[in-house]
Amino acid sequence: MDVLSRAVMCFCLMGWMTLGWSNAAQYTSINMKSNIDKLKVHYKISKDQLFNGNPVFPKDTFEDSEQRVLMSVVLDVYLSIFSQMLNQTEDQEVRERLDQVKGKVQETQKHYFLGRIPELRTHLQNLWAISDTTVQGKALSEFITIYEKASKLAHKFHLKKDNRRKRRQAQRLKSHIM
C-alpha cells in the first residue's frame, strides 16, 4: 500500500472519527481530534483525491445488529491500516500519535464490539471457504433445515417491520384525529 493510499484511508478515518457516522463528535476526545489533525498534516492528500466520490467506508443502512458486526470489521481494518502506517514511518511523533489513535480504537472495539463477533467472523470465513465435496454434501443434507430457519427469521423480521409500520400509521391517525 503506497503512502497516498494510506493517507486516503487515514483521512477517511479522521473524518469518521471527527464527523462520524452518527454524532461521533460527542464521543471523540479533544486529544483524539488533535492527534487526527496532526496526522492529517503529516499525511497530506489533495482535495481532488479526498473528494473523488469514492469513500473508503460508505454509509450503509443496516439494522443495529448488522451495524455491530460491520463496525467490528471496519475497526479491524483500521487497526490493520494503523499497523501498516506504524511499520512504514520513522517519525517518532507520528508513531506516538498513531499508537494513541490505535489504542483508542482497540479500547472501543474491546468494550463495545467484540463479544462473539470474532467467533462469528471466523465461522463465516470458514463457510466461504467450503470447497471439499464431502463438506458440500453435508451442507446439502442440512440445507432444508437451514432454509427453514432462514425463512422463519425473514418472516419474523418482516412481521416486526410490518408491525412498526402499523404502529406509525395508528399514531398518525390518532394525532390527526385529536
Salt bridges, closest charged atoms under 4 A:
ASP37 OD1 - LYS40 NZ 3.57
ASP76 OD2 - ARG121 NH1 2.61
GLU93 OE2 - ARG97 NH2 3.07
GLU119 OE2 - ARG116 NH2 2.73
ASP162 OD1 - ARG165 NH2 2.32
ASP162 OD2 - LYS166 NZ 3.58
